[in-house]
Amino acid sequence: MRQLRENNDNRWDFLKGTLPHGINPTDIDLVYERRGHFLVLEGKRLSMMGVPFSVGQRRFYDALNSLPNFTVVHFYGQPPVDVTAFARWGHEPHPATTDELREQVRRWYAWVERNKDA
């Protein structure tokens, strides 16, 4: 299966250096939207587990996660076949499988449906 994001994808490098203070673009690996609620998924290779996110990416996900209608989840492995860990943003990842991550996405959707007036 094809990966969600190809390694060394540099299509957006032309924007590097456009803004001052070292501000550079970041990407979001995957976003679901339902009824004005957003589930953001950020995947990293297993070899990146334990390696801190860059300062800019951490600030970006901290800001998104602080918004009331955003849920951010980071996961590790080689999706789509081999997810090995995940957690909500701000928490340490715990061992998990691809199926468990899929179930987490389903639970988010069910929560949105139950709270559609929120």
BAFI-3210 file (N, C-alpha, C; in Angstrom, 3 decimals, decimal comma, padded with zeros to 6 digits):
// residues 118
n [1|2|3|4|5|6|7|8|9|10|11|12|13|14|15|16|17|18|19|20|21|22|23|24|25|26|27|28|29|30|31|32|33|34|35|36|37|38|39|40|41|42|43|44|45|46|47|48|49|50|51|52|53|54|55|56|57|58|59|60|61|62|63|64|65|66|67|68|69|70|71|72|73|74|75|76|77|78|79|80|81|82|83|84|85|86|87|88|89|90|91|92|93|94|95|96|97|98|99|100|101|102|103|104|105|106|107|108|109|110|111|112|113|114|115|116|117|118]
n.u [000,820|000,374|002,079|000,798|002,207|004,889|008,353|010,812|009,425|009,397|007,876|006,962|009,085|009,778|008,615|010,083|011,843|010,351|008,996|009,921|012,146|012,745|010,447|008,771|006,935|004,640|003,255|000,188|-000,557|-003,006|-006,456|-009,653|-012,950|-015,950|-019,088|-018,077|-016,078|-012,725|-010,402|-007,099|-004,364|-001,071|001,568|004,541|007,603|008,578|011,200|011,418|010,210|010,245|011,966|012,018|009,419|009,898|010,507|008,823|006,811|005,805|004,774|002,790|001,025|000,394|-001,058|-003,229|-004,357|-005,270|-007,550|-011,104|-012,559|-010,794|-008,994|-005,971|-003,895|-001,001|000,940|002,911|004,973|004,692|002,453|000,096|000,026|001,420|001,020|002,383|002,219|000,392|-001,021|-003,033|-002,384|000,121|000,392|002,229|003,041|001,439|001,860|000,272|-001,947|-002,547|-005,257|-006,266|-005,785|-007,479|-009,899|-009,882|-010,273|-012,857|-014,206|-013,870|-015,463|-017,986|-018,278|-018,456|-020,880|-022,648|-022,459|-023,396|-024,622|-022,921]
n.v [-001,185|002,288|004,891|007,457|009,836|010,584|009,844|012,396|014,454|017,339|019,378|021,812|023,320|025,656|027,714|028,053|030,233|032,435|033,848|035,821|035,152|032,447|031,038|028,422|026,435|023,901|020,594|018,771|015,481|014,079|014,877|014,764|015,979|016,620|017,827|020,329|019,646|018,572|016,053|015,548|013,905|012,950|011,332|009,460|007,855|004,770|004,870|007,456|007,636|008,842|010,832|014,260|016,389|018,980|022,373|024,257|022,600|021,438|023,713|024,412|022,126|022,176|024,572|023,984|021,825|023,096|024,355|024,285|022,532|020,779|017,781|016,263|013,658|011,749|009,343|006,328|004,298|002,307|003,267|002,254|-000,253|-000,979|000,304|001,169|002,521|005,096|008,270|010,788|014,206|015,702|013,686|010,743|008,319|005,123|001,564|000,179|-001,018|-000,952|-001,485|-000,677|002,067|002,724|002,119|004,099|006,352|005,790|005,969|008,679|009,771|008,733|010,060|012,718|012,564|011,990|014,350|016,414|018,864|020,373]
n.w [000,000|-000,631|001,048|003,241|003,138|001,167|001,650|002,130|000,864|-000,794|-001,873|-000,894|-000,186|-001,476|-000,102|002,162|004,299|003,641|005,623|008,546|011,396|011,263|010,701|009,268|006,864|007,967|007,945|007,955|008,569|008,343|008,360|009,745|009,410|011,038|011,509|012,314|014,073|014,503|013,803|014,061|012,739|013,248|011,941|012,559|011,663|013,196|014,076|014,886|017,296|020,546|019,847|020,095|018,821|016,401|017,460|016,205|015,062|017,350|018,698|016,857|016,912|019,645|019,735|017,979|019,390|021,637|020,887|021,097|019,373|018,258|018,095|018,595|017,559|017,857|016,152|015,669|013,556|010,570|008,745|006,243|007,355|009,720|012,553|015,628|018,030|019,778|020,848|022,433|021,739|023,716|025,504|026,452|023,998|023,765|023,479|020,647|018,071|014,496|014,110|016,599|016,514|014,402|015,662|017,612|016,014|015,119|017,591|018,144|016,100|016,851|019,289|018,392|016,991|019,094|020,486|018,912|019,175|020,591]
ca.u [000,000|001,079|002,103|000,065|003,145|006,141|009,550|011,542|008,510|009,883|007,096|006,662|010,320|009,896|008,115|011,048|012,492|009,431|008,655|011,078|012,299|012,867|009,128|008,669|005,670|004,534|002,171|-000,654|-000,632|-004,374|-007,487|-011,069|-013,862|-017,343|-019,926|-017,272|-015,046|-011,592|-009,452|-005,834|-003,457|000,319|002,305|006,004|008,217|008,898|012,542|011,289|009,585|011,154|012,637|011,062|008,956|010,595|009,868|007,726|005,717|005,215|003,948|001,632|000,080|-000,094|-002,091|-004,424|-004,932|-005,911|-008,837|-012,128|-013,087|-009,687|-008,344|-004,743|-003,345|000,245|001,144|004,220|005,005|004,701|001,080|-001,139|000,078|002,064|001,033|002,889|001,925|-000,253|-001,534|-003,514|-001,312|000,434|000,560|003,209|002,405|001,391|001,839|-001,044|-001,928|-003,289|-006,690|-006,613|-005,865|-008,727|-010,986|-009,843|-010,912|-014,298|-014,725|-013,963|-016,645|-019,171|-018,374|-018,970|-022,299|-023,412|-022,348|-023,533|-025,108|-021,883]
ca.v [000,000|003,557|005,659|008,714|010,884|010,037|010,351|013,475|015,259|018,711|020,246|023,110|023,976|026,986|028,700|028,216|031,527|033,519|034,606|036,043|034,403|031,019|030,422|027,627|025,696|022,546|019,884|017,887|014,226|013,660|015,586|014,462|017,003|016,197|018,748|021,397|019,084|018,133|015,079|015,732|012,781|013,192|010,078|009,452|006,528|004,206|005,322|008,798|007,566|009,326|012,028|015,370|017,126|020,260|023,439|024,819|021,647|021,304|024,903|024,312|021,150|022,691|025,573|023,288|020,999|023,948|024,813|023,375|021,549|020,040|016,689|015,908|012,358|011,413|007,895|005,874|003,032|002,387|003,113|001,844|-001,641|-001,259|001,321|000,493|003,302|006,391|008,968|012,157|015,182|016,081|012,467|009,789|007,251|003,794|000,538|-000,023|-001,577|-000,214|-001,641|000,143|003,453|002,812|002,155|005,432|007,255|005,497|006,515|010,134|010,026|008,456|011,147|013,891|012,323|012,108|015,729|017,253|020,187|021,052]
ca.w [000,000|-000,694|002,285|003,197|002,752|000,658|002,317|001,464|000,062|-000,662|-002,754|-000,298|000,218|-002,078|000,865|003,253|004,348|003,263|006,828|009,423|012,654|011,014|010,572|008,055|006,788|008,507|007,292|008,754|007,829|008,063|009,123|009,554|009,918|011,156|012,282|012,888|014,940|013,701|014,324|013,362|012,979|012,839|011,989|012,472|011,585|014,511|014,462|015,450|018,617|021,578|019,345|020,243|017,654|016,283|018,237|015,424|014,932|018,689|018,926|015,969|017,441|020,932|019,446|017,471|020,444|022,639|020,361|021,622|018,423|017,654|018,806|017,890|017,926|017,163|016,117|015,192|012,837|009,114|008,279|006,891|007,810|010,993|013,598|016,824|019,236|019,562|022,030|022,228|021,837|025,086|026,298|025,935|023,213|024,357|022,435|020,047|016,724|013,481|014,399|017,762|016,051|013,639|016,646|018,224|015,053|015,197|018,861|017,968|015,274|017,673|020,256|017,670|016,707|020,359|020,978|017,718|019,517|021,372]
c.u [000,867|000,997|001,294|000,963|004,425|007,311|010,200|010,661|008,890|009,121|006,910|007,914|010,470|009,392|009,073|011,693|011,603|009,127|009,887|011,098|012,389|011,543|009,058|007,350|005,774|003,390|001,384|-000,798|-002,056|-005,341|-008,847|-011,862|-015,257|-018,052|-019,113|-016,235|-013,967|-010,751|-008,213|-004,929|-002,076|001,099|003,794|006,480|008,586|010,265|012,513|010,650|010,621|011,947|011,647|010,644|009,758|009,822|008,663|006,542|005,023|004,313|002,658|000,592|-000,426|-001,240|-003,367|-005,132|-005,637|-007,270|-009,931|-012,606|-012,001|-009,178|-007,139|-004,226|-002,040|000,452|002,466|004,081|005,175|003,267|001,064|-001,068|000,489|002,120|001,431|002,580|001,181|-000,683|-002,172|-002,340|-001,127|000,626|001,601|002,498|002,464|001,346|000,414|-000,858|-002,666|-004,783|-007,124|-006,670|-007,138|-009,924|-011,038|-010,520|-012,422|-014,919|-014,842|-015,218|-017,928|-019,370|-018,950|-020,460|-023,149|-023,473|-022,538|-024,047|-024,071|-021,036]
c.v [001,253|004,269|006,939|009,851|010,225|010,649|011,434|014,286|016,729|019,682|021,645|023,848|025,373|028,079|028,914|029,590|032,699|034,420|034,769|035,066|032,903|030,296|029,711|026,871|024,355|021,883|019,093|016,615|013,864|014,455|015,043|015,645|016,417|017,186|019,840|020,943|018,486|017,129|015,178|014,566|013,123|011,899|010,271|008,014|006,063|004,683|006,719|008,802|007,938|010,539|013,181|015,947|018,427|021,312|023,986|023,881|021,451|022,505|024,841|023,337|021,528|023,672|024,910|022,530|021,826|024,479|023,813|022,300|020,742|018,971|016,294|014,589|012,176|009,905|007,566|004,533|003,260|002,217|002,910|000,467|-001,775|-000,034|000,602|001,234|004,566|006,981|010,274|013,084|015,600|014,892|011,572|008,696|005,922|002,763|000,302|-000,575|-000,650|-000,296|-000,802|001,634|003,672|002,897|003,509|006,453|007,040|006,080|008,032|010,483|009,814|009,568|012,401|013,730|012,465|013,553|016,734|018,657|020,999|021,951]
c.w [000,000|000,653|002,128|002,738|002,309|001,417|001,465|000,522|000,251|-001,556|-002,204|000,139|-000,378|-001,134|002,033|003,163|003,963|004,451|007,711|010,601|012,447|010,908|009,229|008,039|007,507|007,766|008,319|007,941|007,441|008,937|008,733|010,086|009,937|012,058|012,987|013,896|014,054|014,472|013,449|013,741|012,423|013,027|011,832|012,342|012,992|014,989|015,086|016,834|019,678|021,144|019,443|018,887|017,592|017,073|017,488|015,318|016,278|018,995|018,105|016,537|018,828|020,696|018,920|018,580|021,511|022,167|020,727|020,649|017,730|018,619|017,977|018,458|017,161|017,253|015,456|014,503|011,354|008,630|006,773|007,540|009,265|011,897|014,878|018,122|018,833|020,887|021,590|022,436|023,288|026,006|025,647|025,141|023,947|023,232|021,945|018,632|015,763|013,757|015,594|017,392|015,247|014,587|017,344|017,311|015,062|016,470|018,788|017,181|016,090|018,706|019,591|017,413|017,965|020,840|019,856|018,021|020,298|020,496]
res [m|r|q|l|r|e|n|n|d|n|r|w|d|f|l|k|g|t|l|p|h|g|i|n|p|t|d|i|d|l|v|y|e|r|r|g|h|f|l|v|l|e|g|k|r|l|s|m|m|g|v|p|f|s|v|g|q|r|r|f|y|d|a|l|n|s|l|p|n|f|t|v|v|h|f|y|g|q|p|p|v|d|v|t|a|f|a|r|w|g|h|e|p|h|p|a|t|t|d|e|l|r|e|q|v|r|r|w|y|a|w|v|e|r|n|k|d|a]
***
